[in-house]
Amino acid sequence: MTKIFRLFEKYMYVVGSASSLVFFLQAYKIFIDKSAIDVSLAAFLVGLISVISWLIYGIMLKNKVLIVANTLAVVGASCAVIGIVMYG
């Protein structure tokens, strides 16, 4: 593994993990406001299915970056979907 590759892999841990914040931020807003009236359940279900698929792919490849980033995303997206169902 080259030095550039290892550096980019570290970068992707940060970017991949940070991108899952979108789900957590929406879930936080839903639970704080106790409302999900303007939030699309269909969109978040598609997002959840997508990150679950990427997580499975990462597990199949044994790729730690994909596993870490998408595990966080699955948790965040699941929280958002639960909030939408509860308060939608």
PDB file of N, CA, C and O in Angstrom:
ATOM      1  N   MET A   1       0.849  -1.180   0.000  1.00  0.00           N
ATOM      2  CA  MET A   1       0.000   0.000   0.000  1.00  0.00           C
ATOM      3  C   MET A   1       0.897   1.246   0.000  1.00  0.00           C
ATOM      4  O   MET A   1       1.820   1.367   0.805  1.00  0.00           O
ATOM      5  N   THR A   2       0.605   2.144  -0.904  1.00  0.00           N
ATOM      6  CA  THR A   2       1.428   3.346  -0.994  1.00  0.00           C
ATOM      7  C   THR A   2       1.054   4.344   0.091  1.00  0.00           C
ATOM      8  O   THR A   2      -0.016   4.270   0.695  1.00  0.00           O
ATOM      9  N   LYS A   3       1.957   5.266   0.314  1.00  0.00           N
ATOM     10  CA  LYS A   3       1.727   6.304   1.323  1.00  0.00           C
ATOM     11  C   LYS A   3       0.508   7.153   0.970  1.00  0.00           C
ATOM     12  O   LYS A   3      -0.282   7.502   1.846  1.00  0.00           O
ATOM     13  N   ILE A   4       0.357   7.481  -0.298  1.00  0.00           N
ATOM     14  CA  ILE A   4      -0.795   8.297  -0.741  1.00  0.00           C
ATOM     15  C   ILE A   4      -2.091   7.534  -0.502  1.00  0.00           C
ATOM     16  O   ILE A   4      -3.082   8.115  -0.059  1.00  0.00           O
ATOM     17  N   PHE A   5      -2.090   6.247  -0.789  1.00  0.00           N
ATOM     18  CA  PHE A   5      -3.288   5.431  -0.588  1.00  0.00           C
ATOM     19  C   PHE A   5      -3.675   5.408   0.882  1.00  0.00           C
ATOM     20  O   PHE A   5      -4.851   5.560   1.213  1.00  0.00           O
ATOM     21  N   ARG A   6      -2.706   5.223   1.766  1.00  0.00           N
ATOM     22  CA  ARG A   6      -2.998   5.194   3.214  1.00  0.00           C
ATOM     23  C   ARG A   6      -3.520   6.540   3.685  1.00  0.00           C
ATOM     24  O   ARG A   6      -4.425   6.603   4.518  1.00  0.00           O
ATOM     25  N   LEU A   7      -2.959   7.602   3.162  1.00  0.00           N
ATOM     26  CA  LEU A   7      -3.416   8.941   3.530  1.00  0.00           C
ATOM     27  C   LEU A   7      -4.852   9.164   3.064  1.00  0.00           C
ATOM     28  O   LEU A   7      -5.678   9.697   3.806  1.00  0.00           O
ATOM     29  N   PHE A   8      -5.140   8.757   1.839  1.00  0.00           N
ATOM     30  CA  PHE A   8      -6.490   8.919   1.307  1.00  0.00           C
ATOM     31  C   PHE A   8      -7.484   8.043   2.076  1.00  0.00           C
ATOM     32  O   PHE A   8      -8.634   8.435   2.277  1.00  0.00           O
ATOM     33  N   GLU A   9      -7.040   6.864   2.501  1.00  0.00           N
ATOM     34  CA  GLU A   9      -7.905   5.991   3.289  1.00  0.00           C
ATOM     35  C   GLU A   9      -8.287   6.663   4.612  1.00  0.00           C
ATOM     36  O   GLU A   9      -9.439   6.582   5.036  1.00  0.00           O
ATOM     37  N   LYS A  10      -7.337   7.317   5.256  1.00  0.00           N
ATOM     38  CA  LYS A  10      -7.633   8.050   6.500  1.00  0.00           C
ATOM     39  C   LYS A  10      -8.619   9.182   6.224  1.00  0.00           C
ATOM     40  O   LYS A  10      -9.553   9.414   6.992  1.00  0.00           O
ATOM     41  N   TYR A  11      -8.396   9.875   5.122  1.00  0.00           N
ATOM     42  CA  TYR A  11      -9.302  10.944   4.709  1.00  0.00           C
ATOM     43  C   TYR A  11     -10.720  10.400   4.523  1.00  0.00           C
ATOM     44  O   TYR A  11     -11.693  11.028   4.941  1.00  0.00           O
ATOM     45  N   MET A  12     -10.828   9.234   3.896  1.00  0.00           N
ATOM     46  CA  MET A  12     -12.143   8.648   3.638  1.00  0.00           C
ATOM     47  C   MET A  12     -12.840   8.196   4.926  1.00  0.00           C
ATOM     48  O   MET A  12     -14.069   8.210   4.990  1.00  0.00           O
ATOM     49  N   TYR A  13     -12.082   7.796   5.949  1.00  0.00           N
ATOM     50  CA  TYR A  13     -12.696   7.505   7.244  1.00  0.00           C
ATOM     51  C   TYR A  13     -13.433   8.748   7.746  1.00  0.00           C
ATOM     52  O   TYR A  13     -14.572   8.665   8.204  1.00  0.00           O
ATOM     53  N   VAL A  14     -12.769   9.888   7.653  1.00  0.00           N
ATOM     54  CA  VAL A  14     -13.356  11.144   8.142  1.00  0.00           C
ATOM     55  C   VAL A  14     -14.553  11.553   7.278  1.00  0.00           C
ATOM     56  O   VAL A  14     -15.632  11.831   7.800  1.00  0.00           O
ATOM     57  N   VAL A  15     -14.360  11.589   5.966  1.00  0.00           N
ATOM     58  CA  VAL A  15     -15.424  12.022   5.053  1.00  0.00           C
ATOM     59  C   VAL A  15     -16.609  11.053   5.097  1.00  0.00           C
ATOM     60  O   VAL A  15     -17.763  11.476   5.170  1.00  0.00           O
ATOM     61  N   GLY A  16     -16.317   9.769   5.054  1.00  0.00           N
ATOM     62  CA  GLY A  16     -17.384   8.775   5.086  1.00  0.00           C
ATOM     63  C   GLY A  16     -18.188   8.825   6.365  1.00  0.00           C
ATOM     64  O   GLY A  16     -19.415   8.727   6.345  1.00  0.00           O
ATOM     65  N   SER A  17     -17.490   8.979   7.482  1.00  0.00           N
ATOM     66  CA  SER A  17     -18.179   9.054   8.769  1.00  0.00           C
ATOM     67  C   SER A  17     -18.950  10.365   8.905  1.00  0.00           C
ATOM     68  O   SER A  17     -20.075  10.383   9.404  1.00  0.00           O
ATOM     69  N   ALA A  18     -18.340  11.454   8.460  1.00  0.00           N
ATOM     70  CA  ALA A  18     -19.000  12.761   8.561  1.00  0.00           C
ATOM     71  C   ALA A  18     -20.252  12.828   7.694  1.00  0.00           C
ATOM     72  O   ALA A  18     -21.219  13.502   8.050  1.00  0.00           O
ATOM     73  N   SER A  19     -20.240  12.137   6.563  1.00  0.00           N
ATOM     74  CA  SER A  19     -21.413  12.193   5.682  1.00  0.00           C
ATOM     75  C   SER A  19     -22.636  11.547   6.327  1.00  0.00           C
ATOM     76  O   SER A  19     -23.767  11.865   5.958  1.00  0.00           O
ATOM     77  N   SER A  20     -22.427  10.652   7.277  1.00  0.00           N
ATOM     78  CA  SER A  20     -23.568  10.040   7.961  1.00  0.00           C
ATOM     79  C   SER A  20     -24.223  11.017   8.935  1.00  0.00           C
ATOM     80  O   SER A  20     -25.319  10.759   9.433  1.00  0.00           O
ATOM     81  N   LEU A  21     -23.554  12.138   9.207  1.00  0.00           N
ATOM     82  CA  LEU A  21     -24.136  13.147  10.091  1.00  0.00           C
ATOM     83  C   LEU A  21     -25.465  13.679   9.563  1.00  0.00           C
ATOM     84  O   LEU A  21     -26.315  14.113  10.341  1.00  0.00           O
ATOM     85  N   VAL A  22     -25.644  13.648   8.254  1.00  0.00           N
ATOM     86  CA  VAL A  22     -26.898  14.123   7.662  1.00  0.00           C
ATOM     87  C   VAL A  22     -28.082  13.394   8.296  1.00  0.00           C
ATOM     88  O   VAL A  22     -29.080  14.014   8.664  1.00  0.00           O
ATOM     89  N   PHE A  23     -27.960  12.077   8.419  1.00  0.00           N
ATOM     90  CA  PHE A  23     -29.044  11.286   9.005  1.00  0.00           C
ATOM     91  C   PHE A  23     -29.240  11.629  10.488  1.00  0.00           C
ATOM     92  O   PHE A  23     -30.369  11.781  10.955  1.00  0.00           O
ATOM     93  N   PHE A  24     -28.121  11.749  11.219  1.00  0.00           N
ATOM     94  CA  PHE A  24     -28.217  12.057  12.649  1.00  0.00           C
ATOM     95  C   PHE A  24     -28.807  13.441  12.884  1.00  0.00           C
ATOM     96  O   PHE A  24     -29.607  13.629  13.801  1.00  0.00           O
ATOM     97  N   LEU A  25     -28.418  14.411  12.061  1.00  0.00           N
ATOM     98  CA  LEU A  25     -28.950  15.773  12.229  1.00  0.00           C
ATOM     99  C   LEU A  25     -30.456  15.811  11.982  1.00  0.00           C
ATOM    100  O   LEU A  25     -31.190  16.482  12.707  1.00  0.00           O
ATOM    101  N   GLN A  26     -30.914  15.094  10.962  1.00  0.00           N
ATOM    102  CA  GLN A  26     -32.355  15.064  10.691  1.00  0.00           C
ATOM    103  C   GLN A  26     -33.087  14.343  11.816  1.00  0.00           C
ATOM    104  O   GLN A  26     -34.142  14.797  12.258  1.00  0.00           O
ATOM    105  N   ALA A  27     -32.535  13.219  12.285  1.00  0.00           N
ATOM    106  CA  ALA A  27     -33.160  12.479  13.384  1.00  0.00           C
ATOM    107  C   ALA A  27     -33.239  13.349  14.634  1.00  0.00           C
ATOM    108  O   ALA A  27     -34.258  13.366  15.324  1.00  0.00           O
ATOM    109  N   TYR A  28     -32.163  14.069  14.919  1.00  0.00           N
ATOM    110  CA  TYR A  28     -32.138  14.967  16.085  1.00  0.00           C
ATOM    111  C   TYR A  28     -33.257  15.995  15.992  1.00  0.00           C
ATOM    112  O   TYR A  28     -33.991  16.215  16.956  1.00  0.00           O
ATOM    113  N   LYS A  29     -33.382  16.625  14.820  1.00  0.00           N
ATOM    114  CA  LYS A  29     -34.433  17.638  14.641  1.00  0.00           C
ATOM    115  C   LYS A  29     -35.825  17.031  14.802  1.00  0.00           C
ATOM    116  O   LYS A  29     -36.702  17.639  15.416  1.00  0.00           O
ATOM    117  N   ILE A  30     -36.027  15.843  14.255  1.00  0.00           N
ATOM    118  CA  ILE A  30     -37.332  15.183  14.371  1.00  0.00           C
ATOM    119  C   ILE A  30     -37.674  14.938  15.838  1.00  0.00           C
ATOM    120  O   ILE A  30     -38.784  15.240  16.274  1.00  0.00           O
ATOM    121  N   PHE A  31     -36.735  14.396  16.593  1.00  0.00           N
ATOM    122  CA  PHE A  31     -37.011  14.056  17.993  1.00  0.00           C
ATOM    123  C   PHE A  31     -37.118  15.291  18.886  1.00  0.00           C
ATOM    124  O   PHE A  31     -37.897  15.298  19.839  1.00  0.00           O
ATOM    125  N   ILE A  32     -36.346  16.331  18.589  1.00  0.00           N
ATOM    126  CA  ILE A  32     -36.449  17.570  19.379  1.00  0.00           C
ATOM    127  C   ILE A  32     -37.779  18.267  19.116  1.00  0.00           C
ATOM    128  O   ILE A  32     -38.455  18.700  20.049  1.00  0.00           O
ATOM    129  N   ASP A  33     -38.152  18.374  17.838  1.00  0.00           N
ATOM    130  CA  ASP A  33     -39.411  19.043  17.473  1.00  0.00           C
ATOM    131  C   ASP A  33     -40.639  18.155  17.672  1.00  0.00           C
ATOM    132  O   ASP A  33     -41.770  18.640  17.696  1.00  0.00           O
ATOM    133  N   LYS A  34     -40.400  16.844  17.816  1.00  0.00           N
ATOM    134  CA  LYS A  34     -41.496  15.867  17.894  1.00  0.00           C
ATOM    135  C   LYS A  34     -42.434  16.005  16.685  1.00  0.00           C
ATOM    136  O   LYS A  34     -43.658  15.922  16.790  1.00  0.00           O
ATOM    137  N   SER A  35     -41.782  16.222  15.525  1.00  0.00           N
ATOM    138  CA  SER A  35     -42.529  16.381  14.287  1.00  0.00           C
ATOM    139  C   SER A  35     -41.662  15.978  13.101  1.00  0.00           C
ATOM    140  O   SER A  35     -40.471  16.286  13.041  1.00  0.00           O
ATOM    141  N   ALA A  36     -42.292  15.282  12.162  1.00  0.00           N
ATOM    142  CA  ALA A  36     -41.619  14.911  10.915  1.00  0.00           C
ATOM    143  C   ALA A  36     -42.564  15.162   9.740  1.00  0.00           C
ATOM    144  O   ALA A  36     -42.506  14.470   8.723  1.00  0.00           O
ATOM    145  N   ILE A  37     -43.420  16.148   9.894  1.00  0.00           N
ATOM    146  CA  ILE A  37     -44.458  16.410   8.904  1.00  0.00           C
ATOM    147  C   ILE A  37     -43.875  16.678   7.517  1.00  0.00           C
ATOM    148  O   ILE A  37     -44.409  16.177   6.527  1.00  0.00           O
ATOM    149  N   ASP A  38     -42.807  17.445   7.420  1.00  0.00           N
ATOM    150  CA  ASP A  38     -42.241  17.795   6.122  1.00  0.00           C
ATOM    151  C   ASP A  38     -41.075  16.902   5.703  1.00  0.00           C
ATOM    152  O   ASP A  38     -40.340  17.246   4.777  1.00  0.00           O
ATOM    153  N   VAL A  39     -40.898  15.773   6.364  1.00  0.00           N
ATOM    154  CA  VAL A  39     -39.785  14.878   6.063  1.00  0.00           C
ATOM    155  C   VAL A  39     -40.319  13.665   5.303  1.00  0.00           C
ATOM    156  O   VAL A  39     -41.322  13.068   5.693  1.00  0.00           O
ATOM    157  N   SER A  40     -39.644  13.315   4.226  1.00  0.00           N
ATOM    158  CA  SER A  40     -40.089  12.229   3.358  1.00  0.00           C
ATOM    159  C   SER A  40     -39.639  10.866   3.881  1.00  0.00           C
ATOM    160  O   SER A  40     -38.445  10.569   3.923  1.00  0.00           O
ATOM    161  N   LEU A  41     -40.603  10.049   4.277  1.00  0.00           N
ATOM    162  CA  LEU A  41     -40.306   8.687   4.707  1.00  0.00           C
ATOM    163  C   LEU A  41     -39.706   7.895   3.551  1.00  0.00           C
ATOM    164  O   LEU A  41     -38.752   7.142   3.746  1.00  0.00           O
ATOM    165  N   ALA A  42     -40.253   8.057   2.358  1.00  0.00           N
ATOM    166  CA  ALA A  42     -39.756   7.313   1.197  1.00  0.00           C
ATOM    167  C   ALA A  42     -38.281   7.627   0.937  1.00  0.00           C
ATOM    168  O   ALA A  42     -37.493   6.723   0.661  1.00  0.00           O
ATOM    169  N   ALA A  43     -37.915   8.883   1.024  1.00  0.00           N
ATOM    170  CA  ALA A  43     -36.524   9.274   0.780  1.00  0.00           C
ATOM    171  C   ALA A  43     -35.592   8.651   1.811  1.00  0.00           C
ATOM    172  O   ALA A  43     -34.515   8.168   1.461  1.00  0.00           O
ATOM    173  N   PHE A  44     -35.991   8.660   3.062  1.00  0.00           N
ATOM    174  CA  PHE A  44     -35.134   8.099   4.100  1.00  0.00           C
ATOM    175  C   PHE A  44     -35.103   6.575   4.047  1.00  0.00           C
ATOM    176  O   PHE A  44     -34.097   5.971   4.421  1.00  0.00           O
ATOM    177  N   LEU A  45     -36.168   5.950   3.597  1.00  0.00           N
ATOM    178  CA  LEU A  45     -36.141   4.494   3.401  1.00  0.00           C
ATOM    179  C   LEU A  45     -35.192   4.121   2.263  1.00  0.00           C
ATOM    180  O   LEU A  45     -34.450   3.144   2.364  1.00  0.00           O
ATOM    181  N   VAL A  46     -35.215   4.897   1.186  1.00  0.00           N
ATOM    182  CA  VAL A  46     -34.276   4.665   0.078  1.00  0.00           C
ATOM    183  C   VAL A  46     -32.842   4.855   0.582  1.00  0.00           C
ATOM    184  O   VAL A  46     -31.960   4.053   0.272  1.00  0.00           O
ATOM    185  N   GLY A  47     -32.617   5.906   1.350  1.00  0.00           N
ATOM    186  CA  GLY A  47     -31.288   6.140   1.928  1.00  0.00           C
ATOM    187  C   GLY A  47     -30.856   5.005   2.836  1.00  0.00           C
ATOM    188  O   GLY A  47     -29.699   4.585   2.797  1.00  0.00           O
ATOM    189  N   LEU A  48     -31.773   4.503   3.654  1.00  0.00           N
ATOM    190  CA  LEU A  48     -31.471   3.398   4.560  1.00  0.00           C
ATOM    191  C   LEU A  48     -31.124   2.136   3.779  1.00  0.00           C
ATOM    192  O   LEU A  48     -30.150   1.452   4.097  1.00  0.00           O
ATOM    193  N   ILE A  49     -31.909   1.833   2.772  1.00  0.00           N
ATOM    194  CA  ILE A  49     -31.624   0.652   1.938  1.00  0.00           C
ATOM    195  C   ILE A  49     -30.265   0.804   1.261  1.00  0.00           C
ATOM    196  O   ILE A  49     -29.510  -0.162   1.152  1.00  0.00           O
ATOM    197  N   SER A  50     -29.959   1.998   0.816  1.00  0.00           N
ATOM    198  CA  SER A  50     -28.686   2.263   0.158  1.00  0.00           C
ATOM    199  C   SER A  50     -27.499   2.027   1.099  1.00  0.00           C
ATOM    200  O   SER A  50     -26.544   1.339   0.737  1.00  0.00           O
ATOM    201  N   VAL A  51     -27.563   2.597   2.303  1.00  0.00           N
ATOM    202  CA  VAL A  51     -26.422   2.440   3.213  1.00  0.00           C
ATOM    203  C   VAL A  51     -26.322   1.021   3.749  1.00  0.00           C
ATOM    204  O   VAL A  51     -25.219   0.557   4.039  1.00  0.00           O
ATOM    205  N   ILE A  52     -27.441   0.320   3.889  1.00  0.00           N
ATOM    206  CA  ILE A  52     -27.388  -1.098   4.261  1.00  0.00           C
ATOM    207  C   ILE A  52     -26.682  -1.887   3.154  1.00  0.00           C
ATOM    208  O   ILE A  52     -25.862  -2.760   3.437  1.00  0.00           O
ATOM    209  N   SER A  53     -27.000  -1.581   1.911  1.00  0.00           N
ATOM    210  CA  SER A  53     -26.364  -2.261   0.785  1.00  0.00           C
ATOM    211  C   SER A  53     -24.866  -1.994   0.758  1.00  0.00           C
ATOM    212  O   SER A  53     -24.075  -2.912   0.543  1.00  0.00           O
ATOM    213  N   TRP A  54     -24.472  -0.738   0.976  1.00  0.00           N
ATOM    214  CA  TRP A  54     -23.047  -0.412   1.015  1.00  0.00           C
ATOM    215  C   TRP A  54     -22.349  -1.085   2.189  1.00  0.00           C
ATOM    216  O   TRP A  54     -21.196  -1.500   2.071  1.00  0.00           O
ATOM    217  N   LEU A  55     -23.037  -1.196   3.317  1.00  0.00           N
ATOM    218  CA  LEU A  55     -22.460  -1.885   4.472  1.00  0.00           C
ATOM    219  C   LEU A  55     -22.213  -3.352   4.147  1.00  0.00           C
ATOM    220  O   LEU A  55     -21.141  -3.881   4.441  1.00  0.00           O
ATOM    221  N   ILE A  56     -23.184  -4.002   3.552  1.00  0.00           N
ATOM    222  CA  ILE A  56     -23.029  -5.412   3.164  1.00  0.00           C
ATOM    223  C   ILE A  56     -21.865  -5.557   2.180  1.00  0.00           C
ATOM    224  O   ILE A  56     -21.055  -6.477   2.298  1.00  0.00           O
ATOM    225  N   TYR A  57     -21.789  -4.650   1.217  1.00  0.00           N
ATOM    226  CA  TYR A  57     -20.698  -4.673   0.243  1.00  0.00           C
ATOM    227  C   TYR A  57     -19.342  -4.510   0.939  1.00  0.00           C
ATOM    228  O   TYR A  57     -18.386  -5.219   0.624  1.00  0.00           O
ATOM    229  N   GLY A  58     -19.270  -3.581   1.876  1.00  0.00           N
ATOM    230  CA  GLY A  58     -18.036  -3.376   2.632  1.00  0.00           C
ATOM    231  C   GLY A  58     -17.645  -4.606   3.425  1.00  0.00           C
ATOM    232  O   GLY A  58     -16.465  -4.948   3.504  1.00  0.00           O
ATOM    233  N   ILE A  59     -18.626  -5.275   4.013  1.00  0.00           N
ATOM    234  CA  ILE A  59     -18.360  -6.509   4.763  1.00  0.00           C
ATOM    235  C   ILE A  59     -17.850  -7.587   3.811  1.00  0.00           C
ATOM    236  O   ILE A  59     -16.904  -8.305   4.133  1.00  0.00           O
ATOM    237  N   MET A  60     -18.470  -7.701   2.647  1.00  0.00           N
ATOM    238  CA  MET A  60     -18.037  -8.703   1.669  1.00  0.00           C
ATOM    239  C   MET A  60     -16.594  -8.449   1.216  1.00  0.00           C
ATOM    240  O   MET A  60     -15.824  -9.388   1.012  1.00  0.00           O
ATOM    241  N   LEU A  61     -16.241  -7.170   1.061  1.00  0.00           N
ATOM    242  CA  LEU A  61     -14.887  -6.808   0.640  1.00  0.00           C
ATOM    243  C   LEU A  61     -13.899  -6.779   1.811  1.00  0.00           C
ATOM    244  O   LEU A  61     -12.685  -6.704   1.617  1.00  0.00           O
ATOM    245  N   LYS A  62     -14.445  -6.839   3.031  1.00  0.00           N
ATOM    246  CA  LYS A  62     -13.637  -6.668   4.245  1.00  0.00           C
ATOM    247  C   LYS A  62     -12.920  -5.309   4.232  1.00  0.00           C
ATOM    248  O   LYS A  62     -11.754  -5.196   4.608  1.00  0.00           O
ATOM    249  N   ASN A  63     -13.661  -4.284   3.785  1.00  0.00           N
ATOM    250  CA  ASN A  63     -13.131  -2.937   3.679  1.00  0.00           C
ATOM    251  C   ASN A  63     -13.550  -2.140   4.908  1.00  0.00           C
ATOM    252  O   ASN A  63     -14.724  -1.808   5.069  1.00  0.00           O
ATOM    253  N   LYS A  64     -12.596  -1.837   5.765  1.00  0.00           N
ATOM    254  CA  LYS A  64     -12.905  -1.173   7.042  1.00  0.00           C
ATOM    255  C   LYS A  64     -13.531   0.207   6.855  1.00  0.00           C
ATOM    256  O   LYS A  64     -14.419   0.591   7.616  1.00  0.00           O
ATOM    257  N   VAL A  65     -13.081   0.948   5.857  1.00  0.00           N
ATOM    258  CA  VAL A  65     -13.642   2.285   5.623  1.00  0.00           C
ATOM    259  C   VAL A  65     -15.132   2.190   5.320  1.00  0.00           C
ATOM    260  O   VAL A  65     -15.933   2.913   5.913  1.00  0.00           O
ATOM    261  N   LEU A  66     -15.507   1.308   4.405  1.00  0.00           N
ATOM    262  CA  LEU A  66     -16.922   1.142   4.068  1.00  0.00           C
ATOM    263  C   LEU A  66     -17.724   0.628   5.260  1.00  0.00           C
ATOM    264  O   LEU A  66     -18.864   1.043   5.470  1.00  0.00           O
ATOM    265  N   ILE A  67     -17.142  -0.260   6.025  1.00  0.00           N
ATOM    266  CA  ILE A  67     -17.852  -0.827   7.176  1.00  0.00           C
ATOM    267  C   ILE A  67     -18.110   0.243   8.234  1.00  0.00           C
ATOM    268  O   ILE A  67     -19.231   0.372   8.727  1.00  0.00           O
ATOM    269  N   VAL A  68     -17.080   1.007   8.581  1.00  0.00           N
ATOM    270  CA  VAL A  68     -17.232   2.037   9.622  1.00  0.00           C
ATOM    271  C   VAL A  68     -18.214   3.123   9.179  1.00  0.00           C
ATOM    272  O   VAL A  68     -19.155   3.449   9.903  1.00  0.00           O
ATOM    273  N   ALA A  69     -17.991   3.676   7.994  1.00  0.00           N
ATOM    274  CA  ALA A  69     -18.832   4.780   7.521  1.00  0.00           C
ATOM    275  C   ALA A  69     -20.288   4.353   7.378  1.00  0.00           C
ATOM    276  O   ALA A  69     -21.194   5.093   7.761  1.00  0.00           O
ATOM    277  N   ASN A  70     -20.511   3.179   6.836  1.00  0.00           N
ATOM    278  CA  ASN A  70     -21.894   2.768   6.590  1.00  0.00           C
ATOM    279  C   ASN A  70     -22.575   2.197   7.828  1.00  0.00           C
ATOM    280  O   ASN A  70     -23.804   2.204   7.900  1.00  0.00           O
ATOM    281  N   THR A  71     -21.827   1.709   8.788  1.00  0.00           N
ATOM    282  CA  THR A  71     -22.437   1.334  10.067  1.00  0.00           C
ATOM    283  C   THR A  71     -23.016   2.575  10.734  1.00  0.00           C
ATOM    284  O   THR A  71     -24.145   2.565  11.224  1.00  0.00           O
ATOM    285  N   LEU A  72     -22.221   3.645  10.744  1.00  0.00           N
ATOM    286  CA  LEU A  72     -22.723   4.909  11.308  1.00  0.00           C
ATOM    287  C   LEU A  72     -23.950   5.406  10.535  1.00  0.00           C
ATOM    288  O   LEU A  72     -24.927   5.861  11.129  1.00  0.00           O
ATOM    289  N   ALA A  73     -23.882   5.312   9.216  1.00  0.00           N
ATOM    290  CA  ALA A  73     -25.002   5.771   8.394  1.00  0.00           C
ATOM    291  C   ALA A  73     -26.259   4.943   8.624  1.00  0.00           C
ATOM    292  O   ALA A  73     -27.361   5.491   8.651  1.00  0.00           O
ATOM    293  N   VAL A  74     -26.111   3.627   8.792  1.00  0.00           N
ATOM    294  CA  VAL A  74     -27.274   2.766   9.055  1.00  0.00           C
ATOM    295  C   VAL A  74     -27.924   3.154  10.379  1.00  0.00           C
ATOM    296  O   VAL A  74     -29.150   3.215  10.476  1.00  0.00           O
ATOM    297  N   VAL A  75     -27.114   3.413  11.393  1.00  0.00           N
ATOM    298  CA  VAL A  75     -27.666   3.819  12.694  1.00  0.00           C
ATOM    299  C   VAL A  75     -28.395   5.148  12.563  1.00  0.00           C
ATOM    300  O   VAL A  75     -29.521   5.291  13.041  1.00  0.00           O
ATOM    301  N   GLY A  76     -27.759   6.120  11.916  1.00  0.00           N
ATOM    302  CA  GLY A  76     -28.382   7.433  11.751  1.00  0.00           C
ATOM    303  C   GLY A  76     -29.656   7.386  10.922  1.00  0.00           C
ATOM    304  O   GLY A  76     -30.665   7.988  11.290  1.00  0.00           O
ATOM    305  N   ALA A  77     -29.609   6.669   9.802  1.00  0.00           N
ATOM    306  CA  ALA A  77     -30.790   6.560   8.947  1.00  0.00           C
ATOM    307  C   ALA A  77     -31.914   5.818   9.659  1.00  0.00           C
ATOM    308  O   ALA A  77     -33.085   6.166   9.504  1.00  0.00           O
ATOM    309  N   SER A  78     -31.566   4.800  10.436  1.00  0.00           N
ATOM    310  CA  SER A  78     -32.585   4.062  11.201  1.00  0.00           C
ATOM    311  C   SER A  78     -33.253   4.973  12.222  1.00  0.00           C
ATOM    312  O   SER A  78     -34.470   4.930  12.400  1.00  0.00           O
ATOM    313  N   CYS A  79     -32.456   5.796  12.891  1.00  0.00           N
ATOM    314  CA  CYS A  79     -33.028   6.749  13.864  1.00  0.00           C
ATOM    315  C   CYS A  79     -33.975   7.715  13.168  1.00  0.00           C
ATOM    316  O   CYS A  79     -35.049   8.017  13.688  1.00  0.00           O
ATOM    317  N   ALA A  80     -33.586   8.200  12.002  1.00  0.00           N
ATOM    318  CA  ALA A  80     -34.449   9.136  11.268  1.00  0.00           C
ATOM    319  C   ALA A  80     -35.747   8.450  10.848  1.00  0.00           C
ATOM    320  O   ALA A  80     -36.825   9.024  10.997  1.00  0.00           O
ATOM    321  N   VAL A  81     -35.653   7.238  10.329  1.00  0.00           N
ATOM    322  CA  VAL A  81     -36.854   6.510   9.905  1.00  0.00           C
ATOM    323  C   VAL A  81     -37.770   6.239  11.098  1.00  0.00           C
ATOM    324  O   VAL A  81     -38.986   6.393  10.990  1.00  0.00           O
ATOM    325  N   ILE A  82     -37.205   5.844  12.214  1.00  0.00           N
ATOM    326  CA  ILE A  82     -38.015   5.623  13.425  1.00  0.00           C
ATOM    327  C   ILE A  82     -38.716   6.916  13.834  1.00  0.00           C
ATOM    328  O   ILE A  82     -39.900   6.912  14.173  1.00  0.00           O
ATOM    329  N   GLY A  83     -37.968   8.026  13.797  1.00  0.00           N
ATOM    330  CA  GLY A  83     -38.568   9.317  14.139  1.00  0.00           C
ATOM    331  C   GLY A  83     -39.685   9.712  13.184  1.00  0.00           C
ATOM    332  O   GLY A  83     -40.721  10.225  13.606  1.00  0.00           O
ATOM    333  N   ILE A  84     -39.470   9.469  11.899  1.00  0.00           N
ATOM    334  CA  ILE A  84     -40.503   9.795  10.909  1.00  0.00           C
ATOM    335  C   ILE A  84     -41.760   8.977  11.141  1.00  0.00           C
ATOM    336  O   ILE A  84     -42.872   9.498  11.053  1.00  0.00           O
ATOM    337  N   VAL A  85     -41.585   7.695  11.440  1.00  0.00           N
ATOM    338  CA  VAL A  85     -42.747   6.827  11.695  1.00  0.00           C
ATOM    339  C   VAL A  85     -43.467   7.268  12.970  1.00  0.00           C
ATOM    340  O   VAL A  85     -44.697   7.271  13.021  1.00  0.00           O
ATOM    341  N   MET A  86     -42.700   7.641  14.000  1.00  0.00           N
ATOM    342  CA  MET A  86     -43.316   8.059  15.259  1.00  0.00           C
ATOM    343  C   MET A  86     -44.026   9.402  15.165  1.00  0.00           C
ATOM    344  O   MET A  86     -45.110   9.581  15.720  1.00  0.00           O
ATOM    345  N   TYR A  87     -43.409  10.344  14.460  1.00  0.00           N
ATOM    346  CA  TYR A  87     -43.900  11.724  14.488  1.00  0.00           C
ATOM    347  C   TYR A  87     -44.397  12.244  13.144  1.00  0.00           C
ATOM    348  O   TYR A  87     -44.705  13.430  13.022  1.00  0.00           O
ATOM    349  N   GLY A  88     -44.482  11.370  12.120  1.00  0.00           N
ATOM    350  CA  GLY A  88     -44.819  11.822  10.771  1.00  0.00           C
ATOM    351  C   GLY A  88     -46.251  12.111  10.549  1.00  0.00           C
ATOM    352  O   GLY A  88     -46.639  12.498   9.447  1.00  0.00           O
TER     353      GLY A  88
END
